[in-house]
Amino acid sequence: QLQASGGGLVQAGGSLRLSCVASGLTFDDYVIAWFRRVPGRQREGVACISNSDGSTDYGNSVKGRFTISSDTSKNTVYLQMNSLKPEDTAVYYCNAVALATGLKVLNYWGQGTLVTVSS
């Protein structure tokens, strides 16, 4: 349902753009979020975007450096990551959540994509 890509190795100060392509769901109904996880640490919310109204939110550690955007014509959400730091190194996951009829929660996860930032 969700396919994440775009991870890789980059030097500190560099940039990467992650993509999350959705299939088999009504994209406009969903809030799409990026999370990241470092082994041994708790999963951290990075950014999210509502496809219904375009509102966004960011984790404090990435504000001003990361930008989330959505192209509903391509069923794709992007995470532009600038001024990357070694502490941004993690596996990044995209997540899609929506409420269906009867308050049923629809929740999908993509596979992770590894981002490694070297110092």
Helices and strands as residue ranges (DSSP letters): E 2-5, E 8-11, E 16-22, G 27-29, E 31-37, E 44-50, E 56-58, E 66-71, E 76-81, G 86-88, E 90-100, E 104-109, E 113-118
